[in-house]
Amino acid sequence: MLAAILILIGITGFKLKKVQVSGNELYSDQQIKDSVLNDEYSWNTLYVVFKYRLFQMRKIPFIDEMEIEMVSPGTIHIKVYEKAMIGYIAVNNQNVYFDKDGFVVEISKRQIEHVPKVDGIECKEVIVYEKLNLDDENVLSFY
């Protein structure tokens, strides 16, 4: 009887109503929510929190880690830790921003503050979310 009452409380008392997302710049709040709430039981706050504490979360490009915590029985908070852009190169009048592993994070005309331009690296073709096509893979090792 006690187990049935606890299960009933777990099901009815922990319905997910609100998701807070912080720390994300490269991905929208909705993209983060969709990647975390990705199965049929994700409507339950307890389930979501324990799922990501007990099991490995699938890897998402440009995200180092995500922490999920329960704020209240109906609210979770997702803290996103994105990989940092270490630099950019100019290709075809566009700025190509990349992370420490050489993966292209963004291609745009905008100038992002505090991201240095890297000279001496040339690429003919760049694709977002793919690795820079470099002749020497070790060129980024000093970053």
C-alpha contacts under 8 A as a table, 3 or more apart, distances in Angstrom:
res1	aa1	res2	aa2	distance
1	M	4	A	5.15
1	M	5	I	6.34
2	L	5	I	5.11
2	L	6	L	6.23
3	A	6	L	5.10
3	A	7	I	6.14
4	A	7	I	5.13
4	A	8	L	6.11
5	I	8	L	5.05
5	I	9	I	6.17
6	L	9	I	5.09
6	L	10	G	6.07
7	I	10	G	4.95
7	I	11	I	6.13
8	L	11	I	5.14
8	L	12	T	6.01
8	L	13	G	7.88
9	I	12	T	5.29
9	I	13	G	5.12
9	I	14	F	7.55
10	G	13	G	5.59
10	G	14	F	5.80
10	G	46	L	7.42
11	I	14	F	6.03
11	I	15	K	6.97
11	I	44	N	7.00
12	T	15	K	6.20
13	G	73	P	6.63
13	G	74	G	7.79
14	F	44	N	5.61
14	F	45	T	5.29
14	F	46	L	6.43
14	F	73	P	4.81
14	F	74	G	5.48
15	K	43	W	5.90
15	K	44	N	4.84
15	K	45	T	5.96
15	K	73	P	7.14
15	K	74	G	5.40
16	L	19	V	7.70
16	L	42	S	7.82
16	L	43	W	5.14
16	L	44	N	5.29
16	L	45	T	5.08
16	L	73	P	7.47
16	L	74	G	4.51
16	L	75	T	5.94
16	L	76	I	7.63
17	K	74	G	5.08
17	K	75	T	6.02
18	K	74	G	6.32
18	K	75	T	4.71
18	K	76	I	6.66
19	V	33	K	7.43
19	V	75	T	5.71
19	V	76	I	5.14
19	V	77	H	5.91
19	V	78	I	7.41
20	Q	75	T	7.50
20	Q	76	I	6.25
20	Q	77	H	4.59
20	Q	78	I	6.08
21	V	24	N	7.43
21	V	29	D	6.01
21	V	32	I	7.56
21	V	33	K	7.83
21	V	77	H	5.87
21	V	78	I	4.81
21	V	79	K	6.06
21	V	80	V	7.38
22	S	77	H	7.80
22	S	78	I	6.43
22	S	79	K	5.12
22	S	80	V	6.06
23	G	79	K	5.88
23	G	80	V	4.80
23	G	81	Y	6.11
23	G	82	E	7.44
24	N	27	Y	5.96
24	N	28	S	7.04
24	N	29	D	7.37
24	N	79	K	7.97
24	N	80	V	5.59
24	N	81	Y	7.12
24	N	82	E	6.71
25	E	28	S	7.07
25	E	82	E	7.84
26	L	62	F	7.96
26	L	82	E	7.74
27	Y	31	Q	6.06
27	Y	32	I	6.70
28	S	31	Q	5.20
28	S	32	I	6.48
29	D	32	I	5.22
29	D	33	K	6.18
30	Q	33	K	5.00
30	Q	34	D	6.03
31	Q	34	D	5.12
31	Q	35	S	6.26
32	I	35	S	5.22
32	I	36	V	6.36
33	K	36	V	5.26
33	K	37	L	5.78
34	D	37	L	5.29
34	D	38	N	5.93
35	S	38	N	5.72
36	V	48	V	7.93
37	L	42	S	5.10
37	L	43	W	7.74
37	L	48	V	7.39
38	N	42	S	6.70
39	D	42	S	5.67
40	E	43	W	7.35
41	Y	44	N	6.18
41	Y	47	Y	6.97
41	Y	48	V	7.87
42	S	45	T	7.22
42	S	47	Y	6.66
42	S	48	V	5.72
43	W	48	V	7.91
44	N	47	Y	5.31
44	N	48	V	6.39
45	T	48	V	5.30
45	T	49	V	6.29
45	T	70	M	7.12
45	T	73	P	6.52
45	T	74	G	6.25
45	T	75	T	6.95
45	T	76	I	6.81
46	L	49	V	5.29
46	L	50	F	6.10
46	L	70	M	7.82
46	L	73	P	7.84
47	Y	50	F	5.36
47	Y	51	K	5.78
48	V	51	K	5.12
48	V	52	Y	6.43
49	V	52	Y	5.62
49	V	53	R	6.33
49	V	68	I	6.09
49	V	69	E	6.16
49	V	70	M	6.71
49	V	76	I	7.84
50	F	53	R	4.97
50	F	54	L	5.89
51	K	54	L	5.44
51	K	55	F	5.79
52	Y	55	F	5.33
52	Y	56	Q	6.54
52	Y	57	M	6.21
52	Y	68	I	7.11
53	R	56	Q	7.75
59	K	63	I	7.59
60	I	63	I	5.71
61	P	129	Y	7.05
62	F	82	E	5.66
62	F	83	K	5.02
62	F	84	A	7.95
62	F	99	D	7.81
62	F	105	V	7.16
63	I	66	M	7.56
63	I	80	V	7.16
63	I	81	Y	5.90
63	I	82	E	4.15
63	I	83	K	5.41
64	D	81	Y	5.57
64	D	82	E	5.43
64	D	83	K	5.62
65	E	80	V	6.25
65	E	81	Y	5.20
65	E	82	E	7.11
66	M	78	I	6.49
66	M	79	K	5.47
66	M	80	V	4.59
66	M	81	Y	6.04
67	E	77	H	7.98
67	E	78	I	5.65
67	E	79	K	5.04
67	E	80	V	6.68
68	I	76	I	6.77
68	I	77	H	5.70
68	I	78	I	4.65
68	I	79	K	6.47
69	E	76	I	5.61
69	E	77	H	5.38
69	E	78	I	6.74
70	M	73	P	6.93
70	M	75	T	6.09
70	M	76	I	4.43
70	M	77	H	6.30
71	V	74	G	7.81
71	V	75	T	5.38
71	V	76	I	5.33
71	V	77	H	6.44
72	S	75	T	5.01
72	S	76	I	7.01
83	K	99	D	6.67
84	A	99	D	5.89
84	A	100	K	7.44
85	M	88	Y	7.96
85	M	97	Y	6.37
85	M	98	F	5.35
85	M	99	D	4.39
85	M	100	K	6.98
85	M	105	V	7.25
85	M	115	V	6.84
86	I	97	Y	7.68
86	I	98	F	6.30
86	I	99	D	5.29
86	I	100	K	5.91
86	I	115	V	6.25
86	I	116	P	7.17
86	I	143	Y	7.19
87	G	97	Y	5.81
87	G	98	F	5.91
87	G	99	D	7.15
87	G	115	V	5.22
87	G	116	P	4.93
87	G	117	K	5.62
87	G	118	V	6.06
88	Y	95	N	6.15
88	Y	96	V	5.12
88	Y	97	Y	4.20
88	Y	98	F	6.04
88	Y	115	V	6.99
88	Y	116	P	6.41
88	Y	117	K	4.93
88	Y	118	V	5.80
89	I	95	N	5.82
89	I	96	V	5.26
89	I	97	Y	6.76
89	I	117	K	5.80
89	I	118	V	5.55
89	I	119	D	6.89
89	I	121	I	7.05
89	I	122	E	7.69
90	A	93	N	6.25
90	A	94	Q	5.60
90	A	95	N	4.79
90	A	96	V	6.09
90	A	117	K	7.98
91	V	94	Q	5.30
91	V	95	N	6.42
91	V	96	V	6.76
91	V	122	E	7.85
91	V	123	C	7.17
91	V	124	K	7.39
93	N	109	K	7.32
94	Q	107	I	6.42
94	Q	108	S	5.44
94	Q	109	K	5.01
95	N	106	E	7.93
95	N	107	I	5.61
95	N	108	S	5.36
95	N	109	K	5.62
95	N	110	R	7.13
95	N	111	Q	7.46
96	V	104	V	6.69
96	V	105	V	7.64
96	V	106	E	5.97
96	V	107	I	4.59
96	V	108	S	6.79
96	V	126	V	7.76
97	Y	104	V	5.76
97	Y	105	V	5.50
97	Y	106	E	5.19
97	Y	107	I	6.31
98	F	101	D	7.81
98	F	102	G	5.57
98	F	103	F	5.25
98	F	104	V	4.31
98	F	105	V	5.10
98	F	106	E	7.12
99	D	102	G	5.35
99	D	103	F	5.54
99	D	104	V	6.73
99	D	105	V	6.69
100	K	103	F	7.51
100	K	140	L	7.04
100	K	143	Y	6.66
101	D	131	K	7.75
101	D	140	L	7.58
102	G	131	K	5.37
102	G	132	L	5.55
102	G	140	L	7.08
103	F	128	V	7.79
103	F	129	Y	5.95
103	F	130	E	5.33
103	F	131	K	4.06
103	F	132	L	5.95
104	V	107	I	7.54
104	V	126	V	7.47
104	V	127	I	6.75
104	V	128	V	5.05
104	V	129	Y	5.13
104	V	130	E	5.69
104	V	131	K	5.98
104	V	132	L	6.47
105	V	128	V	5.98
105	V	129	Y	5.82
106	E	128	V	5.97
106	E	129	Y	7.86
107	I	128	V	6.71
112	I	115	V	6.00
118	V	121	I	6.89
121	I	134	L	7.69
122	E	134	L	7.40
123	C	126	V	6.76
123	C	132	L	7.14
123	C	133	N	6.18
123	C	134	L	6.59
125	E	133	N	7.39
126	V	130	E	7.62
126	V	132	L	6.29
126	V	133	N	7.24
127	I	130	E	5.56
127	I	131	K	7.73
127	I	132	L	7.84
134	L	137	E	5.87
136	D	139	V	5.76
137	E	140	L	6.90
138	N	141	S	5.15
139	V	142	F	7.17
140	L	143	Y	5.63
